[in-house]
Amino acid sequence: MPSTSVRKETGGSRSFRGIAVLIVIVLIVLAVPTVIGAFNGFERTSGGDVAVVRDGGPLDNNKVRQVIDPASGVTWIGWWSQIHRYPAQQRFYTITSTAGQGERSGVDVVTVPSSDGVNMGIEGTVYFALNLDHATLKSFDDKFGTRKFRSAAGGTFSPWDGDEGWSAFLDQIIRPVIDNDLRTQVNAFRCAELVSSCALVQNNSNQQGGLQQQGNNANIAKIQDAVNTSLAEDLKSTLGAEFLTNIHFNLSRVTLPPEVQAAVDKAQAAFAQVTEAQAKVASARAEADANKARQDGYNKCPTCAEIEKLKALPQGITVYAPGNTGGVALPTK
């Protein structure tokens, strides 16, 4: 009998230890993600970004939980919540023909036609800022933060995926609005009204090759002002709300297509040659007029002509005998 009791106690002890080990394993499995979730539940923002927090726990929904303002202290965002960081400071979108300095890699120019059908290359920069109002940010994240956008390089990103994600968002959503505004405004001007040299190669009997550069600058300023007026409204209409603020467009350069610019260069070179030839003709005519006037003076004053001849003699000559075998002695110094 005692031996049977010992065996029962031993078996019960082993069973208890097994249950205890199982409980410890379960606790560890539950504790590890809990600890990780607790540590990840604290976030803060830098001075250059704002954060939209969305619930993400196993028992939570995925709605926006809160907005963390720029340069915040450590903030509790909840268990396993997802944080979407957006730029809080002024940003810009640059369009330029200088490779590597625009938003897109390589050369990036907006090509739009003028009213007389010449494709004009437009370069400039749009300055703007994200609206930091909390309700507006929540709406922005609902509308765009839950989508992915294709970048110029081909990858897909959410707008809160760092600089690549933000650039992809701008490229797909903002850039078409900029292009459309520029197309609308540039189409109101003729090529020569924006680039005076365009008049050199256009077939227009009434063209004015001497358009003032000041006039071109005024027209470019008109386009810039018109874009500044229309761009804010067009972006608000396209995005569905005033998600972007302090929008300003700076038009930096208007260029001609390469083939048109090549024709302009040839025309300018031809005009330079004509101008050079005209200068030579004018110089020869002036020289002839001077010689004639000089000769008329000599005819009226033969003595003056002889004096001029003596002045023209080389230094060191002691005898001057034109047509006289005896010669004339000249004074020496």
Secondary structure, 3 states (H helix, E strand, C coil): CHHHHHHHHHHHHHHHHHHHHHHHHHHHHHHHHHHHHHHHCEECCCCCEEEEEECCCCCCCCCEEEEECCCCCCEECCCCCEEEEEECCCEEEEECCCCCCCCCCCCCCEEEECCCCCEEEEEEEEEEEECCCHHHHHHHHHHHHCCCEECCCCCEECCCCHHHHHHHHHHHHHHHHHHHHHHHHHCCCCHHHHCHHHHHCCCCCCCCCCCCHHHHHHHHHHHHHHHHHHHHHHHHHHHCCCCEEEEEEEEEEEECCHHHHHHHHHHHHHHHHHHHHHHHHHHHHHHHHHHHHHHHHHHHCHHHHHHHHHHHCCCCCCEECCCCCCCEECCCC
